[in-house]
Amino acid sequence: MNASSAADGRRRASRTAVGLCALLALTGSLTTSCAPSAEYDPAAACVWMAEMPTEAARHGQTAILVDSSASVRGTKPSAEGVDYTDAISPLLAKMIERGDTVSVGTFGGNSGKVTWTARKQSAAWKASDPNPGNQQENRDAAAECLTGHVAEAESKLPAHGGTDVLAAMAAGAAGLGDADGRERRLLVLTDGLSTTGCADLREAGFRDEPEIKAIARVCDAREEIPALREVDVTFVGLAQSATDTPAAKPAQRNWLAELWTTLCEEGGGSCTVQDTPVDTAAAPSGKDPAPAEPVVRYGEDGVRTYSLPGAALFDTNSSRVRPKAVPMLTDIAVSARTLDLDRVVVKGYVDPRGTSGNNKQLSQARADAVRDVLVDLGVSPVEAEGEGLARDCPEESGSAGTSDEERLQCRRRVDIEIIEK
């Protein structure tokens, strides 16, 4: 982080920690002042949190995931980005009172990889020192330490554009490790506007429950639902983006909250959406812009696209729809029938391992098969186009943060475009 970004993060951390310290005061007496000292050294004050033995912190594991994508940070020089620190003060206070072990990371980019800015910081202040006075000092310092780690995460730039919130949740949950008798929590700070992965919302309609159900089916078919069993998940900041990003209407905010609750519960998590307003903050001088990414326009384009993996629809070299794929297509059909429909276009794609003639023939046969199922389910009119090889996929693994499996899935797929009048 550059000097101006670091200073800006420390100022926000100190400002927020005053309020957080006051919250802690409500739960017990404090032996020190809540006002941050001018000589406060965050590095020195936080040392005890990193040095605590593992056996001293048995109250729980918490991972805080901070979205650093363009929709949250802003892309224009005049834009104000999202600042979560004030909104999560009550949650941080609870972590400190419980004595959680806390990790803080940032995510952004197609892969959903989490870059950890702080790992396994123990807030077990009662076990931090035998001296009660020192315990209280450590308790107070934890407020500034955790707020500072979140502020640092907010300042990090992703390597690539795009946002995959589900993939970040999967990485965050994996970072919590096994329960081992401890409570596990995931705090996800995001506007929820994924632009890649199965929950890509660039062409979502943001309208109804059938669409949410269809997205969940697609994510399940693509095996992108994170494993969240025995994890308490809290979302903060959904539909609250940078000032240069399209704003959501109340109904669209509710839809987004329902979508992420549904996807979270599909993974077995205990899921809560905290509808707390988040602040915006001007970009610190000299801050580089986040990598550009597609804009989510909350259904204004009138086109919804469901990208389905070929492996979930067909057996190898087959154009016959698998019976297990019919429920997923049924949910998409139900979503389409609720709209003032112009048409549906099914596009089939294959990977380059076959001959050019066979590729075109197989992609057309698969598009025809999916079209026939949709028509049988009451959708009309439906067009089918065999596109052959997909031309919009990364050419090499690792480009734009993609893996070999993601690249292959992009090539072997069927897209269903639902176009409104």
N, C-alpha and C positions, 0 to 999 in steps of 0.2 A: 504494500500500500504506500502511496506517496505521502510526503510530509503533511500536506494540507488535508488529505483524506484522514490520516491518522489523528491529526489534531481535531478535526471535525467530529470524528467518532468518539474521542475522549470527552469533548464538550457535551455531546449528547448523552454519553454514558453517565457523566457526573450529574447532569440535569435530571435524568430519569431516576438515578439512584437515590436522590433526595426524596422523591415520592415513594420509592420502593422501601427505603429505610423507614419512612413514616408508617407504611403498612406493617412492617415488622414490629414497630413499636406498639401497635395495637394488640399484638399477640403476646407481649411480655415486656418487661422493663429493659431499657438499654442503659449501659454504663458509659457510653460515649455519645458524642453529638452526631446527629444525622447529617449535618452540613459537611459536604466534601471539603477536605483540606486543600489549600493551595499547593502544599508540598506532596499531595497524594501521588504515589508512584504505583500505577496499576500492576506493573511487572512484579514489584516486590510484595505488594499486598496480596497477590494471588498465588504466591509460591506454595502456601500451605495446602491449597486446594489440589494441586498437582502431586504433592508428596504424601498425601494420606494413604495409609495401607488399605488394600482392598477389603480386608476383613472388618475395617472400622466403619464402612458404609454399607449397610444392609437394608436400607429403606427403599431403594428403588433405583432404576436406571431411566434417565430421560435423555432423548435426543431432540435437539432443536434444529429444524431444517429451515433455512432462509432462502427464499426465491430471489435470485439476482438477475433474472432475465430482463429484457428490454421493456416489457410491459410494466414491470415493477419499478425499474430504475429511471425510465424515460430515455428518449433518444435525441430530443432537441435541446439546445443549450438553455432555452428558457423554461424547460420542463422541471417540475418538482417531483421527485421520486417518493416512494412510500418509506416511512420510518416506523417500524413496529415497536420500538423500545418502550414508549409510554403505554401502549395498549396491552403489553404482556407483563407489565409490572406486577399485577396481582398474582399471575401464574408463577413468576419467578420467586415471589415471596413464599408461595406454597412449597416450591422446590427446596428453598433454603430451610424452611421450618421442618420439612420431612427429612432433610439431610440427604437428598438425592445425589447420585453421581451423574453429572451432566456433560454431554458432548454437544458441541455447536458446529454446524456445517452449512455450507452454501451450495446451491445447485442451479444449473442452467445449462442448456445445450441438449442435443438430441439423445445423448446416452443416459441422462438422468444421474450421472455420477455425482456423488457428494464429496466436496472438498472440505475436510474437517479443519476448522480454525482453532478448535479446542477439543481435546479428547479426555474423557474420564476425569473431569474436574469434580472433586468431592465437596459437597456443601455440608458435610457432617460436622458442623461447628462444635457440637457437644463433645465429640470424640477428638477434636483437633488439638486440645491442650488440657492438662489437668487443672490449670488455673482458671477459675470462673471469669475473671476479668478478661483474660486473653481469649476465652471462648466467645465472649460478647464482641470483642474487637473483630474476631474472625467472622462472626455472624454478620456484622455490619459491612465488612470488606467484601463478603460474598455478593452483596447487592451490586456493588460497583463492578466486581469482576465479571459476573454473568452478563450484566448489561453491556459492559465493554466488549465481551466476546461477540454478542449479537450485533453491536454496532460495527465491529470489524468485519463480520460476515456480510453485512449489508454493503460494505465498500468493495467487496471482491468482484472482479469481472469474470464472467464465464468465458471459456475458450471458444465456444461456438454459439451461434444463435439457436433459437428454439427452446422449448420447455417441455419436459416430460415429468409431470408431477408424480404420476404413479410409479415410474421407475425410481425417482428420488425417494419416495416412501418405502419402496422395497429395499433400497440401499440403507436407508435410515433404520428400518426395522432389523435388518441383518446386523447392523452395527451395535444394536442393543444386546446381542448375544442371547443365550438361553435364559429363561426366567430364573431358574435356580432358587425358587422360593421368593424372589423379589418382584415387585410390581414394575412393569415396563411401560413407558409413556413416550409418545411421539407428538411433538408440537410442531405443526406445519404452518409456516408463515408464508402465505402465497395468495395471489389474486385468483388462482385456480384456472388460469387461461392457458391450458396446455396447447401447444402447437405441433406436437409430434406424438407418436405412439398411438395406442388404440383409442385414447380419449382426446384426440386432436379435435379442437373445437373451432377451428377456422371456418368451417362450413356448417356448424351446428345451428339449429333453429332456436334453441333456448325457449321452448314453448310448452312441452307437455311431458307427462310421465312415460308414455310409450317410447319417446325418443331416448329417455334415460335408460329404460329397460333394454332397448336395442343396443345402446353403447355398452352397457354392462355385459350383454351376451357376446358382443364382438371382443371385448377385453378378455373375457373368459376363454373364448375360442383361440385367441392369440396367446394365451397363457401369460398375460401381463398383469393379472391381479396380484398384488403383493400379499405375502403371508403375514397376517396381522393377528393371528390367534393369541389371546392373552395380552394384547397391546391396547392401551388406552390412547386414542388418537384425538387431538384437538386441532381444528383448523382456525386460523385467525387471519382476517384480511380478505376473504373471498370476495371477488368482484370489486375490490378497491385497488385501483391501479394508479400509475403515474398520470400526471395532469395532461399529458399529450396522447393518452390512450382513450379510445371511445368509452363513454360512461354507460354503465348498466342501469336499466330501469328496475324498479322494485320487484316486478314479477320475474325478471331475468336473474336478479340476485337470489331470489328464492329458488329458482330452477337450478342455479349453480350449486347452492347449498345442498339441495336434494340429490344432485348428481354425485357430489363427492361423498356425501353420507352413504349413498347406495354402493358406490365402488369400494369404500372403506369397509362396509359391513359385508360385502361379498368376500373380502379377504379374512373375515372372522374377527375384525376389530370391534372395540367399543368406541363409538364415534360421536364426536360433538363438534358443532360449528358455533364458534363464539362470534356473535354479531356485534362486535365492538368496533367503533370507528377508529381508523388508524390515521396517524398524522402524515403530512407530506413535508418534505424538507428540500430546500434548494440544493442543487448539486454543489459540492465543494469546489472551489476554484482549481482548475487543472485536472479535474476528474475526466478520464477517458469515457466515451460513450460505450454502452454495452453493445455487443455484436447485434446487427440488425436481425429481425425475425419477422415472420408474417404477422399481420394484425388480425386479432379476433374482433369481428364487427357485430357480434350479437344477433346473427341471423338476418342482417340487412341485405345480403346478397341473394337470398331466396333459393340457395342451393345447399343441400346436405349431402355429404359423401360418406359412405361406410366402406372402409377398406378391409376386406375379409381375406384371411390367409387361405391359400389354395389347399393346404394340408387339412384345414378344418372342413372344407367343402367336398373334396374329392380324394379318392385313392390315387396312388401314383399311376400316371398315364391314363387315367380314367376321366370321363366327362359326365359320369353319373353322380348326382348329388347324394352324399351320404345321408342316411336317415337321421343321424345325430345332428346334422346341420339344419334340419327343417325348423326346430324351435327358434333358432337364431334368425332365420329368414322370416319366420312368422312375426317376430317382434318388429323387424324392419318394415314388413308389409303393414302391420297395424299402425305404425308411425306414419307411413306414407298415406294411408287412407284417411287420416285425420286432417290432411292438408287440402287446400285448393290446388289440386295437382295439375301441372302442365304435362309432364311426362316423367318417366323413369328411364335412365340409360344404364345398362349393365355392360361393363367393359372387362374383358378377360385378358390376363397377361400370363406369360410363361417365362421360365428362365432359359438361357441360351444354350442349354446342353443338347437340345434336339436340332434337327435340320430346319431351315427356314420355312419350308413347306409344311412340315409337321407342326411347327410352332404356331403358325397362323391358323391351321386347321383345328388344333387342340384348343387354342384360346377362344376361337369362335364357338366350338362345340360346348365349352364350359359356360360361356356367356349365354348361349341359347338355353342351356339346362337351368341356369339360375333364373333366367327370364320366365321360363315355363312354370317354375315353382311360384314365382311372384304372381303371375297371371292366375294360377289356380287358387291363390290366396286372396284374389279379388282386387289386385292392383292393375290399373290400365290407364293409358297405354304404356307399354314397356318395350324399349328398343334394346337390341343386343349387338355388341360390337366386339369382334375378336381383334385385339390390338397386336397380338404376337408378343414381341419382346418389349419389356417396359423400358422406356427411355429416360425416366425421371428418377432413377435410383443411383446412389453413389457407385462409382466405378471401382473403388478400392475400399477394402475394410479399413476402418479407422478414420476415414474421411468424414468430416462433420460429426465425429464421435460415434459412428455406427460400427457394429460388429458384423462378422461374417453371417451370422444367423439373421440379423436384421436386414442385411442387404439381400439375402436369398428370399426372405419373406416379402420384401418389397417387390421382387421380380415375379414371384409366384403368388399372384393375388387376383381377386375379383373386386372391382370397385362398383358400388351401386350409387349412382347419382340421382337424388330426388330433387326435381326442379319444380318450383312453385310458379303459378301464373303471375 
